Amino acid sequence: MIWLAQIAQKWLVYYSIHLLEIWFFTLVILWIDRCFKLSSTTRYHLWLVALCKAFLPITAVLTSSGLLVLPCSEVPISTFNTTQQIESGIAGLAKILFVFWILIIVSTGILMGIERISLKRKLATSKSLDITIPRYLCNNPVRLYENACINAPVLFGLTHPRVYLPLEWHSWSGDELKCILSYELGFIKRRDHFVVALQNTSLLLFGFTPVIWLITQSLNRYRREMRGPLNW
């Protein structure tokens, strides 16, 4: 298992630096968000930049050779043994944290997959609706469906998004239907569903760190604030 220890030690160094960079960058975004009067759209894009930082490689480079340079001829045996014990302890801790991180990713991925499969099965019984969506409301054609298993509108799909309506939509007035559809279509037109996919991926990789939850909650809040009905 030497290969696992080597991978875990490299992962611990780069992962720790990466998290520190995300924390620092997010604190800068948080300071701008709190100290300046900005529109919801601007704040949303600021936090989107913070989210993208989580997927960028680290800017700081730290090699293991630079961490500790002690000539063996000048170091007492006791000090050398102590250093070996410290390095061995760090290697063991790195291995535990690495395995724990992998288990979190696998378990979270399984839960997300089960939830998505369950929703997909519910939507499989949907019936297509013959409602024409004006082309200028959305860049790509969007199909509308109705489903008896949902209680609220659902947007499903990444490359080919579809809007599912509950059966109660028959009792909605024309203005209510236009208002609800405009919100969902605005979500697609701004390509927010891709941002949500990035958020889910960040939660999968860094979900145990509070900074990612802060970024995700901020994006969700400003997305709701800037989502307004489109003009039909």
Sequence and secondary structure as in RCSB ss.txt:
>XXXX:A:sequence
MIWLAQIAQKWLVYYSIHLLEIWFFTLVILWIDRCFKLSSTTRYHLWLVALCKAFLPITAVLTSSGLLVLPCSEV
PISTFNTTQQIESGIAGLAKILFVFWILIIVSTGILMGIERISLKRKLATSKSLDITIPRYLCNNPVRLYENACI
NAPVLFGLTHPRVYLPLEWHSWSGDELKCILSYELGFIKRRDHFVVALQNTSLLLFGFTPVIWLITQSLNRYRRE
MRGPLNW
>XXXX:A:secstr
 HHHHHHHHHHHHHHHHHHHHHHHHHHHHHHHHHHS   HHHHHHHHHHHHHHTTS  S    GGGT    GGGS
 HHHHHHHHHHHHHHHHHHHHHHHHHHHHHHHHHHHHHHHHHHHHHHHTT EE      GGG SS  EEEEETT 
SS EEE SSS EEEEEGGGGGS HHHHHHHHHHHHHHHHTTHHHHHHHHHHHHHHHTTSHHHHHHHHHHHHHHHH
H      
